[in-house]
Amino acid sequence: MSDMNQQMTAKYKNNFLKEIEEQAEMGDWVKMCMQCGVCSGSCPTNFHSGWDHPPQELFMLIRAGKRDEVLNSNSMWNCVSCYNCYVRCPRKIPITHIMHGIAEYAYRIGRAPKSQPTLHLSQTFWNNATKTGRVNEVKLTQTLYFKDGIASGIKKAMAMQDVALGLVKAKRLNPLEAVGISHKCKDIKGIHAMLDKARELEAKRKGRTA
């Protein structure tokens, strides 16, 4: 191997790349990115949400060892899980999973932005869904709409009232959920036991890779 090849190989074996490979879901795929840019060109939010870095650029920064720049980035928090990037990637890199994996890792080590909308949405959805095993859509919407105060919540609700009425007519939204009357899963204890076991396994996995 030539000196230049050895230098290039060393760049791809920095500590942060190894950290992402071990700690972020499917992070070991980062090194497979060939920087073609198809992912960023396919992303519906890339040109509208003010991303710090498109996916292939974020992967390049990981491989370059730019830990703070990556973990302080808003990029992984703007992924809306449309999977356009994955479908169009010529190497079939699971970009969506990696982006969420980096975000989860950043959250786990206390580097998640406190005001990030997608973080608030995911936490709210998770808390709502795991309580009864099904999503209470009215309470979920109320929590999201009124997170910035009563006035903001009323304004958002009024703007979406036609959509809400359409969902009620189509029997896709049950107004009684507002008072806690909703369809629950039959075996909610079993669901909670499954979630507890998943948390136990995840804690063991993190302990092995710490």
Residue, then its C-alpha position, 0 to 999 in steps of 0.5 A: m500500500s502506498d503512503m497516500n493510500q495509507q494516509m487516506t485509510a487513516k482518515y477513515k479510521n478516526n475515533f468519531l467514525k468508530e464511535i458512530e459505527e458502534q453507537a448509532e443505528m446502522g452507523d457502520w454504513v456511513k463509510m459506504c457513502m460515495q458522496c454522489g449527492v443523490c440523497s440531498g437532491s431527493c430530500p423534500t425538506n433539504f431546500h426548505s428547512g435550513w439544514d446545516h448539512p445534507p446527509q452525504e455532507l454529514f457522513m463526510l464530516i463523520r469520516a473526517g472526525k468533526r464530532d462537535e460539528v456533527l453533533n451540534s448540527n440540526s440535520m439529523w433532526n430534520c429527517v421526516s422518514c420519507y425514505n426517498c434517499y434510501v430508495r434512490c441511493p445507488r448503494k442502498i445505504p439506509i440513510t433514514h435509519i442512520m440519520h435517526g440513529i445519530a439523532e438518538y445518539a445525540y439525545r442519549i448523550g445530552r446533545a439534542p437541541k431543546s427546541q427541535p420540533t421533530l424531537h418534541l413530536s417523537q417524544t409526544f407520539w411515543n408517550n401517547a402511543t405507549k400509554t394504551g398501545r394505541v395513539n389517542e389522536v385528539k390528545l396527541t394533537q392537543t399536546l402538539y398544538f398547545k405546546d406554545g401556549i393557549a393562544s397559539g393552540i387555538k390559532k392552530a386548531m382554528a386553522m385545521q378545523d376543516v381537516a378535523l371535521g373531515l376526519v370526524k366524518a370519515k370516522r378517522l377521528n373520535p371526538l370522545e378521545a378528548v375525555g379519555i374514551s378511546h379504543k385500547c389494546k386488549d393486552i396492554k400489560g403485555i405491551h408494557a412488559m414487551l417495552d420493559k424487556a426492550r429497555e432492558l436489552e437496550a441497556k445491556r447493549k449500551g453497557r457492552t459498547a460503552 
